[in-house]
């Protein structure tokens, strides 16, 4: 299956998980096009000052692969800085938050895998 760039659907989520501003998700595939244990796969876009609020994953894991920009990450209660090429892994039972900590757009690939 080939999903062309112009077929991707963008979702805008204001104050996601209690975060600031909005996050744009460019869905790389629709749920029914993904493998059974993959719930979500998208390119996330956070403008400066925007964030995804802290949340805990249960029964699934999420990864963020940083493509562009600088991210401040709450990694299960520990604050860390992530740069392009870094991967943030949040396993089931743990939590995270993500904030654009820089002056340019933060872009990342988000993938949610079911246990």
Buried (B, 14 or more C-beta within 10 A) or exposed (E): EEEEEEEBEEEEEEBBBEBBBBBBBBBBBEEEEBEEEBBBBBBBBBBBEBBBBBBEBEEBBBBBBBBBBBBBBBBBEEEEEBEBEBEBEBEBEBBBBBBBBBEEBBBBBBBBBEE
